[in-house]
Amino acid sequence: MRRKKISALIIQRNGVGYWPGEYADRNRAVANQRLSGSNARWKWTTEYNCRSIAETAMYRVKQLFGGSLTPCDYDCQVAEALAMVRALNKMTKAGMPENIRIA
């Protein structure tokens, strides 16, 4: 990971300790959690909530339309994935209530 210049984004339970050795990324996450005071604040500062929202959206797509793409060609797979997302957005919009402002 050091060669690619990336760092792990690891969420920790409350009250964890440091690990010795080559766990610098984990220990940095623990230190950040202790400095911020809670996991909720750590999630907000690292934008972990955006990742969670994306994972939830992909879970919904996979549950409704299956966990795999059928075409072998990459461009066709992209088109199929976009069609699935568009269909999910239409279904979500159909289930949303209409808001009417009352004066």
C-alpha positions as CSV (number, residue, x, y, z in Angstrom):
1,M,0.0,0.0,0.0
2,R,2.9,2.4,0.6
3,R,4.1,1.8,-2.9
4,K,0.8,3.0,-4.3
5,K,0.6,5.8,-1.8
6,I,-2.8,4.9,-0.5
7,S,-4.0,4.5,3.1
8,A,-6.6,2.2,4.5
9,L,-9.9,3.7,5.8
10,I,-10.7,1.5,8.7
11,I,-13.6,2.0,11.1
12,Q,-12.9,0.9,14.6
13,R,-15.2,0.0,17.5
14,N,-15.2,2.3,20.5
15,G,-12.4,1.6,23.1
16,V,-9.9,-0.3,20.9
17,G,-6.2,-0.2,21.5
18,Y,-3.1,0.2,19.4
19,W,-1.4,-2.7,17.6
20,P,2.3,-3.1,17.5
21,G,4.3,-3.6,14.4
22,E,3.3,-2.7,10.8
23,Y,-0.3,-1.5,11.5
24,A,0.3,2.2,11.0
25,D,-2.9,2.8,9.1
26,R,-5.0,1.1,11.8
27,N,-3.2,2.9,14.6
28,R,-3.7,6.2,12.8
29,A,-7.4,5.5,12.6
30,V,-7.5,4.6,16.3
31,A,-5.7,7.9,17.1
32,N,-8.1,9.9,15.0
33,Q,-11.0,8.2,16.7
34,R,-9.6,9.1,20.1
35,L,-8.9,12.7,19.1
36,S,-12.4,13.2,17.6
37,G,-14.1,11.5,20.5
38,S,-16.5,9.2,18.7
39,N,-17.1,7.1,15.6
40,A,-19.9,9.5,14.4
41,R,-17.5,12.4,14.2
42,W,-14.8,10.3,12.6
43,K,-17.2,9.1,9.9
44,W,-18.2,12.7,9.2
45,T,-14.6,14.0,9.0
46,T,-13.4,11.2,6.7
47,E,-16.6,11.3,4.6
48,Y,-17.2,7.6,5.5
49,N,-21.0,8.4,5.2
50,C,-20.6,8.8,1.4
51,R,-19.1,5.4,1.2
52,S,-21.9,3.9,3.3
53,I,-24.6,5.6,1.1
54,A,-22.9,4.1,-2.1
55,E,-22.7,0.7,-0.5
56,T,-26.4,0.8,0.4
57,A,-27.4,1.9,-3.1
58,M,-25.4,-1.0,-4.7
59,Y,-27.0,-3.5,-2.2
60,R,-30.4,-2.3,-3.3
61,V,-29.5,-2.7,-7.0
62,K,-28.1,-6.2,-6.4
63,Q,-31.2,-7.3,-4.4
64,L,-33.6,-6.1,-7.1
65,F,-31.8,-7.0,-10.3
66,G,-29.4,-9.8,-9.3
67,G,-25.7,-9.7,-8.4
68,S,-24.2,-10.1,-11.8
69,L,-24.2,-8.7,-15.3
70,T,-25.0,-10.9,-18.2
71,P,-23.2,-9.4,-21.3
72,C,-19.5,-10.3,-21.9
73,D,-18.6,-7.0,-23.6
74,Y,-17.6,-4.3,-21.2
75,D,-19.6,-1.5,-22.9
76,C,-22.7,-3.7,-22.8
77,Q,-22.1,-4.3,-19.1
78,V,-21.9,-0.6,-18.5
79,A,-25.1,0.0,-20.4
80,E,-26.9,-2.8,-18.4
81,A,-25.7,-1.3,-15.1
82,L,-26.9,2.1,-16.1
83,A,-30.3,0.7,-17.1
84,M,-30.6,-1.0,-13.7
85,V,-29.8,2.2,-11.9
86,R,-32.2,4.2,-14.0
87,A,-35.0,1.6,-13.3
88,L,-34.2,1.7,-9.6
89,N,-34.4,5.5,-9.6
90,K,-37.8,5.4,-11.4
91,M,-39.1,2.9,-8.8
92,T,-37.9,5.0,-6.0
93,K,-39.4,8.1,-7.5
94,A,-42.7,6.3,-8.0
95,G,-42.8,5.4,-4.3
96,M,-42.1,8.9,-3.0
97,P,-45.0,11.0,-1.7
98,E,-45.9,14.3,-3.4
99,N,-45.4,17.3,-1.2
100,I,-48.0,20.0,-1.6
101,R,-47.5,23.3,0.2
102,I,-50.6,24.5,2.0
103,A,-50.8,28.3,2.3
